[in-house]
């Protein structure tokens, strides 16, 4: 249990807000994106700058509290909260600044993907990010960061130049290839286990404002034909084309024709970040096999980055698992079809 006097002193010292279990804001402050996750931290510290983060880390050390760091609160596993510990909440540190001359962005620890997309696109630039704009940049980057631009420009973490971070000892340090290089290497391999990152510097790339994106949906009975197309295309696809394949029931509210809603389908989706002429040429093979639906078109990049926001909205109950495979075998295709309940 947190010492009452120490908590009161911590509350006075922080320029941000300290929320405890008996505060009216407590339930809202402890909520995270995944509705399955329902944990009860002892304290939520809404920090407004690195100095606040230092105070929060030192308070946690003094009180022997488990620490969870919340940027966007978006992890499936609920890593941005805890039971009985302290949440260091960076949501009041969302600032992003872009230097278009050197194509760098400085991103504070509480920024969301949409914040970085918006500021970078003002100069026709982008950093590889995820698929949902209300994801926190910090958690995404420190976890790797898969997204629509990764074949051309790498993962989010591949574009990281440097960080400012508060260590477990409560010290603010800088880490890059030149300064504290071993720590910088660790951050890019072991995520958030070394401290609280208060700001990042990322490299940016010319992207947009328009890209080509869409999907080709096929009846599930053609799963093996589609898988063969996907295997062949993926082996020689240009770097500009990020291609995925999935098995699903046609979702309601996704703009599908009524006759496809609830229908088992196999889908190839792609985003091409090159010119429209190159995209038309490069994506043409994916549009073969006479799909039930072909939605490939030119789209505004920011609009594309927000297209899944409602489907992945806060408060829904999410459960996900992943695995690595060497190849998309016919046996695996049969298993995926079977798991659609057919």
C-alpha positions as CSV (number, residue, x, y, z in Angstrom):
1,X,0.0,0.0,0.0
2,X,1.3,3.5,-0.9
3,X,2.3,5.7,2.0
4,X,-0.3,8.5,2.4
5,X,2.2,11.1,3.3
6,X,4.5,10.2,0.5
7,X,1.6,10.2,-2.0
8,X,0.6,13.7,-0.8
9,X,4.2,14.9,-1.3
10,X,4.4,13.4,-4.7
11,X,1.1,15.0,-5.7
12,X,2.4,18.4,-4.6
13,X,5.7,17.9,-6.5
14,X,4.2,16.9,-9.9
15,X,3.3,19.6,-12.4
16,X,0.9,17.2,-14.0
17,X,-1.9,15.3,-12.2
18,X,-1.7,12.5,-9.6
19,X,-4.8,10.3,-9.5
20,X,-5.3,7.8,-6.7
21,X,-7.9,5.1,-6.1
22,X,-10.3,7.5,-4.2
23,X,-10.3,10.2,-6.9
24,X,-13.3,10.7,-9.1
25,X,-11.2,10.4,-12.2
26,X,-9.7,7.1,-11.2
27,X,-11.8,4.8,-13.4
28,X,-11.3,6.9,-16.5
29,X,-7.6,7.3,-15.8
30,X,-6.9,3.6,-15.5
31,X,-8.8,2.6,-18.6
32,X,-6.9,1.2,-21.6
33,X,-7.7,0.5,-25.2
34,X,-8.5,-3.3,-24.8
35,X,-11.8,-3.7,-23.0
36,X,-10.7,-7.1,-21.7
37,X,-8.0,-5.5,-19.5
38,X,-9.3,-4.3,-16.2
39,X,-6.5,-3.6,-13.7
40,X,-6.3,-1.6,-10.5
41,X,-3.2,0.6,-10.2
42,X,-2.5,2.4,-6.9
43,X,-1.6,5.6,-8.7
44,X,-1.8,7.2,-12.1
45,X,0.7,10.0,-12.8
46,X,-0.2,12.2,-15.7
47,X,3.2,13.7,-16.5
48,X,3.6,16.8,-18.6
49,X,7.4,16.7,-19.2
50,X,10.6,14.7,-18.6
51,X,11.0,16.3,-15.1
52,X,7.6,14.9,-14.1
53,X,8.6,11.5,-15.4
54,X,11.8,11.6,-13.3
55,X,9.7,12.4,-10.2
56,X,7.3,9.5,-11.0
57,X,10.1,7.0,-11.5
58,X,11.8,8.0,-8.2
59,X,8.5,7.8,-6.4
60,X,8.0,4.3,-7.7
61,X,11.4,3.3,-6.5
62,X,10.9,4.8,-3.1
63,X,7.5,3.1,-2.7
64,X,8.6,-0.2,-4.3
65,X,5.8,0.1,-6.9
66,X,5.5,-1.9,-10.1
67,X,5.7,0.6,-13.1
68,X,3.6,0.6,-16.2
69,X,4.1,3.2,-18.9
70,X,1.2,4.5,-20.9
71,X,1.6,6.3,-24.1
72,X,-1.4,5.4,-26.2
73,X,-2.6,2.6,-23.9
74,X,-3.0,0.4,-26.9
75,X,-1.2,-2.9,-26.2
76,X,-3.4,-6.0,-26.7
77,X,-1.9,-7.5,-23.5
78,X,-2.5,-4.5,-21.4
79,X,1.1,-3.7,-20.7
80,X,0.3,0.0,-20.2
81,X,-1.4,-0.7,-16.9
82,X,-0.9,-2.8,-13.7
83,X,-2.4,-3.9,-10.5
84,X,-1.2,-2.1,-7.3
85,X,1.5,-0.1,-9.0
86,X,1.9,3.2,-10.8
87,X,1.0,4.1,-14.3
88,X,3.3,6.7,-15.7
89,X,0.9,8.3,-18.2
90,X,2.5,10.3,-21.0
91,X,-0.7,11.3,-22.8
92,X,-0.2,14.9,-21.9
93,X,3.1,14.9,-23.8
94,X,1.8,14.5,-27.4
95,X,4.0,17.1,-29.2
96,X,5.5,16.4,-32.6
97,X,7.8,18.7,-34.5
98,X,9.2,18.1,-38.0
99,X,12.3,19.4,-39.7
100,X,11.6,19.0,-43.4
101,X,15.1,20.0,-44.4
102,X,16.8,17.0,-42.8
103,X,13.6,14.9,-42.8
104,X,13.6,14.3,-39.1
105,X,10.7,14.3,-36.6
106,X,11.0,14.8,-32.8
107,X,8.2,13.0,-31.1
108,X,7.3,13.2,-27.5
109,X,6.4,10.1,-25.5
110,X,2.7,10.6,-25.5
111,X,2.2,11.2,-29.2
112,X,-0.2,9.0,-31.2
113,X,0.4,7.7,-34.7
114,X,-2.1,10.2,-36.1
115,X,-0.2,13.1,-34.6
116,X,3.0,12.1,-36.3
117,X,1.3,11.3,-39.6
118,X,-0.5,14.7,-39.6
119,X,2.6,16.7,-38.9
120,X,4.9,14.8,-41.3
121,X,2.3,14.8,-44.2
122,X,2.2,18.6,-44.0
123,X,5.6,18.4,-45.7
124,X,4.9,15.3,-47.9
125,X,6.8,13.0,-45.5
126,X,6.0,10.0,-43.4
127,X,7.5,7.6,-40.9
128,X,6.5,3.9,-41.1
129,X,3.8,3.5,-38.5
130,X,1.0,1.0,-37.7
131,X,-2.5,0.5,-39.0
132,X,-4.5,2.4,-36.4
133,X,-3.9,6.1,-35.8
134,X,-4.8,6.1,-32.1
135,X,-1.9,3.8,-31.4
136,X,0.9,5.4,-29.3
137,X,4.1,5.9,-31.2
138,X,6.2,5.0,-28.2
139,X,4.8,1.5,-27.7
140,X,4.7,0.9,-31.4
141,X,8.3,1.9,-32.0
142,X,9.7,0.1,-29.0
143,X,7.9,-3.1,-30.0
144,X,9.1,-2.9,-33.6
145,X,6.3,-1.2,-35.5
146,X,4.8,-3.1,-38.5
147,X,2.8,-1.1,-41.0
148,X,1.9,-0.2,-44.6
149,X,5.3,1.3,-45.5
150,X,7.6,-1.4,-44.0
151,X,8.8,-3.1,-47.2
152,X,10.1,0.2,-48.6
153,X,11.1,2.0,-45.5
154,X,11.4,-0.6,-42.7
155,X,9.8,-1.0,-39.3
156,X,9.2,2.0,-37.1
157,X,12.2,1.2,-35.0
158,X,14.4,0.9,-38.1
159,X,13.8,4.7,-38.5
160,X,14.8,5.6,-35.0
161,X,17.8,8.0,-34.7
162,X,17.8,8.6,-31.0
163,X,15.8,8.8,-27.7
164,X,15.8,10.7,-24.5
165,X,14.8,8.5,-21.7
166,X,14.5,8.2,-17.9
167,X,16.2,5.2,-16.6
168,X,15.1,3.0,-13.7
169,X,17.5,5.1,-11.5
170,X,15.5,8.2,-12.3
171,X,18.2,9.8,-14.6
172,X,17.5,11.4,-17.9
173,X,19.9,10.3,-20.6
174,X,20.3,10.4,-24.4
175,X,20.9,7.3,-26.4
176,X,21.9,7.0,-30.1
177,X,24.4,5.2,-32.3
178,X,27.1,7.6,-31.0
179,X,26.0,8.1,-27.4
180,X,25.2,5.2,-25.1
181,X,25.2,2.9,-28.2
182,X,24.7,-0.3,-26.3
183,X,21.6,1.0,-24.6
184,X,20.3,2.2,-27.9
185,X,20.8,-1.2,-29.4
186,X,19.0,-2.8,-26.5
187,X,16.1,-0.4,-26.9
188,X,15.7,-1.6,-30.5
189,X,15.7,-5.2,-29.5
190,X,14.1,-5.4,-26.1
191,X,11.5,-2.6,-26.2
192,X,10.5,-0.7,-23.2
193,X,12.5,-2.7,-20.6
194,X,15.2,-0.1,-20.0
195,X,13.3,3.0,-19.0
196,X,10.7,5.6,-20.0
197,X,11.3,7.2,-23.3
198,X,10.2,10.9,-23.1
199,X,11.1,11.8,-26.7
200,X,12.2,10.1,-30.0
201,X,13.9,11.3,-33.1
202,X,12.8,9.5,-36.3
203,X,13.8,9.6,-39.9
204,X,11.1,10.6,-42.4
205,X,10.6,9.7,-46.1
206,X,8.7,11.2,-49.0
207,X,5.3,9.6,-49.1
208,X,1.9,10.7,-50.5
209,X,-0.2,12.7,-50.2
210,X,-1.8,10.0,-52.3
211,X,-1.0,6.3,-52.3
212,X,-2.7,3.3,-54.0
213,X,-4.5,0.8,-51.7
214,X,-7.3,-1.7,-51.6
215,X,-8.1,-5.4,-51.6
216,X,-9.3,-8.2,-53.8
217,X,-11.8,-10.5,-52.2
218,X,-12.4,-14.0,-53.4
219,X,-14.8,-16.8,-52.4
220,X,-13.3,-19.2,-49.9
221,X,-13.5,-22.0,-52.4
222,X,-10.7,-20.4,-54.3
223,X,-8.4,-20.2,-51.3
224,X,-5.6,-22.4,-52.8
225,X,-5.6,-20.4,-56.1
226,X,-5.4,-17.1,-54.2
227,X,-2.6,-18.5,-51.9
228,X,-0.6,-19.6,-54.9
229,X,-1.0,-16.1,-56.4
230,X,0.1,-14.5,-53.1
231,X,3.1,-16.8,-52.8
232,X,4.3,-16.0,-56.3
233,X,3.7,-12.3,-56.0
234,X,5.3,-11.9,-52.6
235,X,8.5,-13.5,-53.8
236,X,9.1,-10.8,-56.4
237,X,7.0,-7.9,-55.3
238,X,8.5,-4.4,-55.5
239,X,9.5,-2.7,-52.2
240,X,6.8,-0.1,-52.7
241,X,4.1,-2.8,-52.4
242,X,3.1,-4.0,-48.9
243,X,0.9,-7.1,-49.4
244,X,-1.1,-9.2,-47.0
245,X,-3.5,-12.2,-47.2
246,X,-6.3,-13.0,-44.9
247,X,-9.2,-15.4,-44.3
248,X,-12.4,-13.8,-42.9
249,X,-16.1,-13.5,-42.9
250,X,-17.2,-10.4,-44.8
251,X,-17.6,-7.8,-42.0
252,X,-20.7,-5.6,-41.7
253,X,-20.0,-1.9,-41.9
254,X,-16.9,-2.2,-44.0
255,X,-18.5,-1.0,-47.2
256,X,-19.0,-4.5,-48.6
257,X,-22.0,-5.2,-50.8
258,X,-24.8,-6.8,-48.8
259,X,-24.3,-10.2,-50.5
260,X,-20.7,-10.4,-49.2
261,X,-21.4,-9.6,-45.6
262,X,-21.0,-12.7,-43.5
263,X,-19.7,-14.7,-46.5
264,X,-16.4,-16.6,-46.0
265,X,-13.7,-15.0,-48.1
266,X,-10.0,-15.1,-48.8
267,X,-8.6,-11.6,-49.3
268,X,-5.4,-10.1,-50.7
269,X,-4.8,-6.5,-49.6
270,X,-2.0,-4.2,-50.6
271,X,-0.7,-0.6,-50.3
272,X,1.6,0.8,-52.9
273,X,3.5,4.0,-51.8
274,X,5.0,4.7,-55.3
275,X,3.6,6.7,-58.2
276,X,0.1,5.9,-59.5
277,X,1.5,4.6,-62.8
278,X,3.9,2.3,-61.0
279,X,1.1,1.1,-58.6
280,X,-1.2,0.3,-61.5
281,X,1.5,-1.8,-63.1
282,X,2.8,-3.4,-60.0
283,X,-0.6,-4.3,-58.4
284,X,-2.2,-5.6,-61.6
285,X,-1.4,-9.3,-60.9
286,X,-3.2,-9.1,-57.6
287,X,-6.4,-8.0,-59.3
288,X,-6.6,-11.2,-61.4
289,X,-8.7,-14.3,-60.7
290,X,-12.0,-12.3,-61.2
291,X,-12.5,-11.3,-57.5
292,X,-15.9,-10.7,-55.9
293,X,-14.7,-7.3,-54.9
294,X,-11.8,-5.1,-56.2
295,X,-11.4,-1.9,-54.2
296,X,-8.0,-0.8,-55.3
297,X,-7.9,3.0,-55.8
298,X,-5.9,6.1,-55.1
299,X,-6.3,7.2,-51.5
300,X,-5.2,10.0,-49.3
301,X,-2.5,8.6,-47.0
302,X,-3.8,10.1,-43.8
303,X,-7.3,8.9,-44.7
304,X,-5.9,5.4,-45.2
305,X,-4.0,5.5,-41.9
306,X,-7.3,6.2,-40.1
307,X,-9.5,3.8,-42.0
308,X,-9.3,1.1,-39.3
309,X,-9.8,3.5,-36.4
310,X,-13.5,2.7,-35.8
311,X,-13.1,-1.1,-36.3
312,X,-10.3,-1.0,-33.7
313,X,-12.0,1.6,-31.4
314,X,-11.3,1.9,-27.7
315,X,-13.3,-0.3,-25.4
316,X,-13.8,-3.3,-27.6
317,X,-12.6,-6.7,-26.4
318,X,-9.6,-7.9,-28.3
319,X,-7.7,-11.2,-28.3
320,X,-4.9,-11.9,-30.7
321,X,-2.2,-14.4,-31.2
322,X,0.6,-14.7,-33.8
323,X,3.2,-17.1,-35.1
324,X,6.0,-17.3,-37.6
325,X,5.9,-19.7,-40.6
326,X,8.4,-20.6,-43.2
327,X,6.0,-20.8,-46.1
328,X,2.3,-20.5,-46.8
329,X,1.7,-24.2,-47.4
330,X,-1.4,-25.9,-48.8
331,X,-1.8,-27.6,-45.4
332,X,-1.9,-24.2,-43.7
333,X,-4.4,-22.9,-46.2
334,X,-6.7,-25.9,-45.4
335,X,-6.3,-25.2,-41.6
336,X,-7.3,-21.5,-42.1
337,X,-10.3,-22.5,-44.2
338,X,-11.3,-25.0,-41.5
339,X,-11.1,-22.4,-38.8
340,X,-13.7,-20.3,-40.6
341,X,-16.1,-23.1,-39.5
342,X,-16.5,-24.6,-43.0
